């Protein structure tokens, strides 16, 4: 049976956009802030056209019937997944919490991320790390569905092996808000939990659009996003994740248009030249001390760094990983609100 709800998330986003108004505010008297506020258990809102996947149709669902759902995955391949799987492995922590919120459970997962615990998944067996999966361990668990991430070459290779052994494989992504709504719909349908669609998608779209509609239209604060790892420091563009959220909230990313891809080489000279109003820092990796050393070596210990407006005025902010490194998923509104309160405290901290 052809799925009559195909593109449902897209229609909800469009409806929210049409209903949203834009309020004008003046001034950007930002307050210093070293940690993110919590604004509730659910995040949300819709996406302006500029934030949509550029020129790309991201409707994942092709069709469904009572027992299966067919999706077009990130390999541009149509795959049919059996509904109500009983033995599921999730090999990417950023998807694990959403899978549980959509009514699913797992018997296998990758090594836990301390910053993103998932209640209910504590007893699932480890199948390795996200970068080094054990196909032998996976096969021994006799899964009927394995959730992988197309962002990792190793996942794509293992996915082919699993499919050759008759195991359903889901290779979808959610690099931006639009893709999140599609992925959430797929998960609820696989688990037979259409009743959760409103909470995970409709409510989230509305809440997110609510926040964006209150963003002042007459100010465009400049922002830089540092992406720090043990190895090096890079600048993030507005392609997805935090970059997309900040763009939706009216900022101008100083890295946009300066290189290809989501991450570009770090240039302190560029930072000094642009002198952004805000500097947001993402950290990648478990060795926090080594990451701090990277930040010091590449930026903080440079004499010119202290002269930056964002540094002098307390707007050099390290973002928490659970909302801004891992996928925020159903907490999107919380993530947007955390940034909005930093950017426009006179509007969002009333």
C-alpha positions in Angstrom: 0.0 0.0 0.0 1.4 3.4 -1.0 2.1 5.6 2.1 -0.4 8.4 2.1 1.6 10.3 4.8 4.8 10.7 2.8 6.3 14.1 3.4 4.1 14.7 6.4 7.0 16.4 8.3 7.6 18.7 5.4 4.0 19.8 5.3 4.0 20.5 9.1 7.1 22.6 8.7 5.6 24.5 5.9 2.4 25.1 7.8 4.4 26.4 10.8 6.3 28.8 8.6 3.2 30.2 7.1 1.6 30.7 10.5 4.7 32.3 12.1 5.1 36.0 12.4 8.3 38.0 12.9 8.7 40.4 15.8 11.2 43.3 15.7 13.4 44.1 18.6 16.4 46.5 19.0 19.7 46.1 20.8 21.8 43.1 21.7 22.9 43.6 25.2 24.3 40.1 25.6 25.2 38.8 29.0 28.3 36.7 29.8 27.5 33.0 30.1 29.7 30.0 30.7 27.0 27.2 30.7 23.8 26.6 28.9 20.4 27.0 30.5 17.8 24.2 30.5 14.4 25.2 29.3 12.4 22.1 29.4 12.3 18.5 28.3 11.3 19.1 24.7 12.8 21.3 22.0 11.3 22.4 18.8 10.4 24.6 15.8 10.2 24.8 12.1 12.8 25.7 9.5 13.1 28.6 7.2 13.8 27.9 3.6 17.4 29.1 3.9 18.0 26.3 6.4 16.5 23.5 4.4 18.7 20.9 2.7 19.7 22.9 -0.3 17.9 21.6 -3.4 17.6 18.2 -1.9 14.4 16.1 -1.3 14.9 14.5 2.0 11.7 12.5 2.2 13.0 9.2 3.5 9.7 7.2 3.4 8.9 5.7 0.0 6.0 3.5 1.0 4.6 1.3 3.8 2.1 -1.4 4.6 1.0 -3.1 7.7 4.2 -5.1 8.2 7.0 -3.1 6.5 8.2 0.3 5.6 10.4 1.1 2.6 12.8 4.0 2.8 15.4 5.6 0.5 18.6 5.6 2.6 21.7 7.7 2.3 23.1 5.3 -0.3 20.2 6.4 -2.5 19.0 2.8 -2.1 15.5 1.7 -1.4 15.4 -0.7 1.5 12.4 -2.4 3.1 12.5 -2.7 6.9 10.2 -5.1 8.8 8.1 -3.3 11.5 8.2 -4.2 15.2 11.8 -5.5 15.3 12.7 -7.4 18.5 16.5 -7.6 18.4 17.9 -4.2 17.5 21.5 -2.9 17.5 22.1 0.9 17.4 25.7 1.7 16.4 25.5 5.4 16.9 24.8 7.1 20.3 23.3 10.2 18.6 20.4 8.0 17.4 20.0 5.8 20.5 17.9 8.2 22.6 15.6 9.0 19.7 15.1 5.3 19.0 14.0 4.8 22.6 11.7 7.9 22.5 10.1 6.5 19.4 9.1 3.3 21.3 12.1 1.1 20.5 14.6 -0.8 22.5 18.0 -2.3 21.8 20.0 -5.4 22.6 23.3 -3.9 21.3 24.9 -0.5 21.2 28.3 1.1 20.9 30.3 2.1 23.9 28.5 4.6 26.1 29.0 8.3 25.8 29.2 9.8 29.3 27.6 13.0 28.1 24.6 11.3 26.5 23.2 8.5 28.7 20.1 6.7 27.5 17.8 5.4 30.2 16.7 1.8 29.4 19.7 1.0 27.3 22.1 0.3 30.3 22.0 -3.5 29.8 22.5 -3.6 26.1 25.7 -5.3 25.0 28.6 -3.3 23.5 29.4 -4.0 19.8 32.5 -1.9 19.9 33.1 1.8 19.5 31.4 4.0 16.8 34.7 4.0 14.8 35.5 0.3 15.3 32.5 -1.9 15.2 32.8 -5.7 15.7 30.9 -7.5 13.0 31.5 -10.7 14.8 29.8 -9.4 18.0 26.9 -8.0 16.0 26.3 -11.3 14.2 26.5 -13.2 17.5 23.5 -11.1 18.9 21.4 -12.3 15.9 19.8 -8.9 15.3 16.8 -8.3 13.1 17.6 -4.6 12.6 20.9 -2.7 12.8 20.9 1.1 12.9 24.1 2.6 11.4 25.4 6.0 10.5 26.2 6.8 6.9 28.7 9.4 8.2 31.2 6.6 8.8 32.8 4.6 6.0 33.1 1.6 8.3 29.4 1.6 8.9 28.7 1.5 5.1 31.0 -1.5 4.7 29.5 -3.4 7.6 26.0 -2.5 6.4 26.7 -4.4 3.2 27.9 -7.4 5.1 24.8 -7.5 7.4 22.5 -7.2 4.4 24.2 -10.1 2.7 23.3 -12.1 5.8 19.7 -11.2 5.6 19.7 -8.5 8.3 17.7 -5.3 7.9 20.0 -2.2 8.0 19.0 1.4 8.4 21.4 3.9 7.1 19.7 7.3 7.5 21.1 10.6 8.9 19.8 13.7 10.6 22.4 16.5 10.0 19.8 19.2 10.1 16.4 19.8 11.5 14.5 18.8 8.4 16.3 15.4 8.4 15.5 15.0 12.1 11.8 15.2 11.4 12.1 12.6 8.7 14.1 10.3 10.8 11.8 10.6 13.8 8.8 9.7 11.5 10.7 6.6 10.2 11.5 5.4 13.8 7.9 5.8 15.0 6.6 3.9 12.0 9.1 1.1 12.4 8.0 0.7 16.0 4.3 1.0 15.2 4.1 4.1 17.4 2.4 6.7 15.2 0.9 8.1 18.5 4.4 9.5 19.3 4.7 11.5 16.1 3.0 14.5 17.6 5.4 14.7 20.5 8.5 14.0 18.5 7.7 16.0 15.4 4.6 18.2 15.4 5.3 19.7 18.8 9.0 20.1 18.1 8.3 21.9 14.8 5.9 24.3 16.5 8.2 25.1 19.5 11.2 25.7 17.3 9.3 28.0 15.0 8.0 29.8 18.0 11.6 30.6 19.1 12.7 31.7 15.6 9.7 34.0 15.2 10.9 36.0 18.2 14.4 36.6 16.9 15.0 40.4 16.4 15.0 41.2 12.7 17.2 44.3 12.9 20.4 42.9 14.4 22.8 40.3 12.8 25.4 39.4 15.4 28.6 37.9 14.0 29.5 34.5 15.4 32.4 32.1 15.1 32.2 28.4 15.9 35.4 26.7 17.1 35.5 22.9 16.7 38.2 21.6 19.0 39.6 18.1 19.1 42.8 16.5 20.5 44.4 16.9 17.1 43.5 20.4 16.0 41.1 23.4 15.9 38.8 24.2 13.0 36.0 26.6 12.2 32.5 25.3 11.6 30.3 26.8 8.9 26.5 27.0 8.9 26.0 23.7 7.1 24.2 21.8 9.9 24.1 21.3 13.6 25.1 24.3 15.7 25.9 26.2 12.5 22.3 25.7 11.2 20.8 26.7 14.6 22.8 29.9 14.8 21.9 30.8 11.3 18.2 30.3 12.0 18.7 32.6 15.0 19.9 35.4 12.8 23.6 35.3 13.3 26.2 35.8 10.5 28.9 33.0 10.6 32.3 34.4 9.7 33.4 31.1 8.3 30.6 30.9 5.7 31.9 31.3 2.1 35.5 30.9 3.0 36.0 27.3 2.1 34.3 24.0 1.2 32.7 21.7 3.6 31.3 21.9 7.1 34.7 22.4 8.8 37.4 24.7 7.4 41.0 25.3 8.6 41.3 27.6 11.7 42.7 31.1 11.1 43.3 33.4 14.0 44.0 36.2 11.6 40.5 35.7 10.2 39.0 35.8 13.7 40.9 39.0 14.6 39.9 40.6 11.3 36.2 39.8 11.7 36.1 40.3 15.5 32.9 38.3 16.1 30.4 39.2 18.8 30.2 35.6 20.0 32.5 32.7 19.9 31.0 29.3 20.5 33.2 26.3 21.1 32.4 22.6 20.4 34.7 20.0 21.8 35.1 16.5 20.2 36.7 13.7 22.2 36.9 12.3 25.7 40.3 13.7 26.7 39.2 17.1 27.9 42.6 18.1 29.1 44.2 17.5 25.7 41.4 19.4 24.0 42.0 22.3 26.4 45.6 22.3 25.3 44.6 22.4 21.7 42.5 25.5 22.4 45.3 27.1 24.3 47.9 26.3 21.7 45.9 27.4 18.7 44.0 30.4 20.1 43.8 31.2 23.8 47.5 31.7 24.5 48.0 34.0 21.5 48.5 37.6 22.6 45.9 39.0 20.1 43.2 36.6 21.2 42.6 38.5 24.4 41.8 41.6 22.3 38.7 40.0 20.8 35.3 41.6 21.7 33.8 38.2 22.4 36.6 37.3 24.8 36.7 40.7 26.6 32.9 40.8 27.1 32.5 37.2 28.3 30.9 35.8 25.1 33.5 33.0 24.5 31.3 30.0 25.3 32.0 26.3 25.5 28.9 24.4 24.5 27.7 21.3 26.3 28.1 18.1 24.2 24.7 16.6 24.8 22.9 19.3 22.9 25.5 20.7 20.5 27.9 17.9 19.6 25.5 14.9 19.6 22.2 15.3 17.8 19.7 17.2 19.9 16.8 15.2 18.5 13.6 15.7 20.5 15.5 18.3 22.5 15.9 20.7 19.5 13.8 23.5 21.1 16.0 23.3 24.3 19.1 23.6 22.1 17.6 26.6 20.2 16.5 28.3 23.3 19.9 27.9 25.0 21.5 29.7 22.1 18.7 32.3 21.8 19.1 33.3 25.5 22.8 33.9 25.0 22.3 35.9 21.7 19.2 37.9 22.8 18.9 37.8 26.6 16.6 40.9 26.6 14.1 38.9 24.5 14.4 35.4 25.7 15.2 35.7 29.4 12.1 37.5 30.6 
